[in-house]
Amino acid sequence: MSDNVLRIFSYLPNPRVWKALIAARYLGLSVEVVGDKPKELGNWLWDFAARPLRDEEKVPENPNARQSRRGFSGTLYKTDAFLQTQPYGTVPAAFSADGKIGVFESNSILRAVARSGSAEHGLYGRSPMQASRIDSFLDATLVFGREAQVYLLGISEISAELHQRMAGAFEFFLEGIEQALSHHDYVAGDELTIADIAFACDFSQFMRERLMRAGLDAASLPLVSEGAENTYPRAFAHLYRLIEQPEFVEYLGKYTEHFLSERS
Ligand SMILES: N[C@@H](CCC(=O)N[C@@H](CS)C(=O)NCC(=O)O)C(=O)O
């Protein structure tokens, strides 16, 4: 059996995958990552043994052919076994090393890595209650991440309603992070945990809106994050501090350059 604690199949690069990889770096664990560029994933068999399809397999009669559901368009080729372990059929899709157990939702994949490492590290807290507090932030991050996903996927034809909904979710999420950081150095307490990792990855992904202004400009709508550095100074300072760590910079370094360069 391999030394990898997990295998992850996904489009790449993907900040949702980086959550698990950053945690693995802190814990000295190895995670196998299999995948391809987003546009290429329609040419792959979605399975524990994921692989590029042969041309003759890319046909509507292929029993694995399924209509994509979110973030992809057209047909995706997902095996029955994939859907047994990944009931929502999404990526990133993680598997135990033997392929028998599927773990989905990037925050849960992140938790799976943290649980596989030494508890000494404290990445998932040092008591059941601390772990539960970390879970609270992971849940809040998922709610924000889901709103951000709908917003970013719809930004080229944005409506005022969608924009307003995102603005509300952004404010709610960032206010909580700002509040948490007013009395502790890290999101969930006094040391770095997977709550910081999820925050950095999901928040950096949201900041891509600054590279996608065309749709907002066309609808005469502002960036949701316009001036947010001033409104949420602790949240941004924390993000900048995290991104400087070698475990983060490897994945988020280039990805965040576009807004780090605007830093005052
Ligand atoms: N909240 C999930 C989001 C996963 C997700 O929605 N993945 C989409 C791509 S962005 C997907 O796999 N869609 C498959 C489909 O369209 O069938 C996570 O963090 O893992």
The ligand as a MOL file (V3000), in Angstrom:
LIG
                    3D

  0  0  0     0  0            999 V3000
M  V30 BEGIN CTAB
M  V30 COUNTS 20 19 0 0 0
M  V30 BEGIN ATOM
M  V30 1 N -18.1900 22.9090 -1.7490 0
M  V30 2 C -17.5450 21.9400 -2.5990 0
M  V30 3 C -17.6190 22.4030 -4.0440 0
M  V30 4 C -17.3580 21.2660 -5.0210 0
M  V30 5 C -18.0010 21.5540 -6.3710 0
M  V30 6 O -19.0710 22.1860 -6.4480 0
M  V30 7 N -17.3660 21.0440 -7.4410 0
M  V30 8 C -17.9100 21.2390 -8.7840 0
M  V30 9 C -16.9220 21.9930 -9.6650 0
M  V30 10 S -16.5830 23.6040 -9.0330 0
M  V30 11 C -18.1080 19.8790 -9.4560 0
M  V30 12 O -17.3690 18.9670 -9.1640 0
M  V30 13 N -19.0970 19.7360 -10.3530 0
M  V30 14 C -19.3530 18.4750 -10.9890 0
M  V30 15 C -20.4810 18.5240 -11.9850 0
M  V30 16 O -20.7230 19.5990 -12.5820 0
M  V30 17 O -21.0960 17.4660 -12.2200 0
M  V30 18 C -16.0900 21.7480 -2.1290 0
M  V30 19 O -15.5760 22.6480 -1.4450 0
M  V30 20 O -15.4930 20.6980 -2.4120 0
M  V30 END ATOM
M  V30 BEGIN BOND
M  V30 1 1 1 2
M  V30 2 1 2 3
M  V30 3 1 2 18
M  V30 4 1 3 4
M  V30 5 1 4 5
M  V30 6 2 5 6
M  V30 7 1 5 7
M  V30 8 1 7 8
M  V30 9 1 8 9
M  V30 10 1 8 11
M  V30 11 1 9 10
M  V30 12 2 11 12
M  V30 13 1 11 13
M  V30 14 1 13 14
M  V30 15 1 14 15
M  V30 16 2 15 16
M  V30 17 1 15 17
M  V30 18 2 18 19
M  V30 19 1 18 20
M  V30 END BOND
M  V30 END CTAB
M  END
